[in-house]
């Protein structure tokens, strides 16, 4: 009962000077509003990244390459590398030999049966359908990587991986291809036949390959990396044609292999360390997602600093408000202490006022942030808006887990800011306080 009485009294005392209290709460509101929006954006981005990773699966997927290949990839991604002088050795750097492959297959935890070395479909080609006269570049095309991948789809299913189905010419198209090929909706192209064509580099003619569309990929930050997903039968048929003029003993160089590892026995870090100890380099889906996540985290930290500065200004405002309140209520404090109120009780009342300032400021910040955030979430998913293609991406994600801690932290900051004025009030000498003018 005394707890609620203390709250009621503290709340009443706060609003004796409504303008000053309102301005202090407004300062806290600005800081809390900024931080809560930043946290909500960070939660939304990370939730989308987690969703993409989880939807793709791939938690046991791993890409294996030589350390030379990894170094070359790093150099190619560096803008300062510049042109590299040609040497005959250049084209063999990073190539995995049969011995390398056997060494990798023998690493404990690596599934040797899952090894797959993707070879690009080189040459000139296009894709079209009976619904349009236009032809489009084939772009990236590959077989679905090994592992428990479950790439998010806008329509249909993934290429059937059963042995029987592997003999069928099937394809999963990237986003926007159905519309380009003359179909109004993604669902309309499912089960339809489209045409691939590859150019014969000797006589200039084009060879056509028919394929059944079984799925359409949904827009995502990872799924787009794979491009068109082909059944093994379709891929093999096209690859055989593309390389028919190559020497009979030609083997495409293997720069990296895709595989799976036993994630029930080893963590990603453990299996990557084992591969590194063997002299090779490993890369996982989470490595790529980690780069994206780090990029957004850095941006959020910068914005959070501005929110922290606003909260610091609000804390100074709390100190000022309560110090002025102590001065204005000096005689009242003296009377209360003369009538038997303990110093602890006086301290508690002023400390409660500080907490309430933090509470009201943060609550209003949460309410306004949620109203604006949800309105923005709705607006950015409307036709033509920049997140229309990512319907599951909540730009602002509000949960109890990311809102409640902010409110509590702000209340603690307010308590700390109000400690000095509360101590000053508690230490008032009742006789001197009664004489105060």
Buried (B, 14 or more C-beta within 10 A) or exposed (E): EEEEEBBEEBBEBBEEBEEBBBEBBEBBBBBBBBBBBBBBBBBBBBBBBEBBBEBBBBBBBBBBBBEBBBBBBEEEEEEEEEEEEEEEEEEEEBBBEEEBBEBBBEBEBBBEEBBBBBBEBEBBBBBBBEBEEEBEEBEBBBBBBBBEBEBBBBBBEBBBEEEEBBEBBBBBBBBBBBBBBBBEEBEBBBEBEBBBBBBBEEEEEBBEBEBBBBBBBBBBBBBBEBBBBBBBBBBBBBBEBBBEEEEEEEEEEBBBBBBBBEBEEBEBEEBBEBBEEBEBBBBBBBEBBBEBBEEBBEBBEEBBEEBBEBBEEBBEBBBBBBBEBBEEBBBEBBBBBEEEBEBEBBBBBBBBBBBBBBBBBBBBBBEBBBEBBBEBBEEBBEEEEEBEBBEBBBBBBBEEEBBEEBBEBBBEBBBBBBBBBBBBBBEBEBEEBBEBE
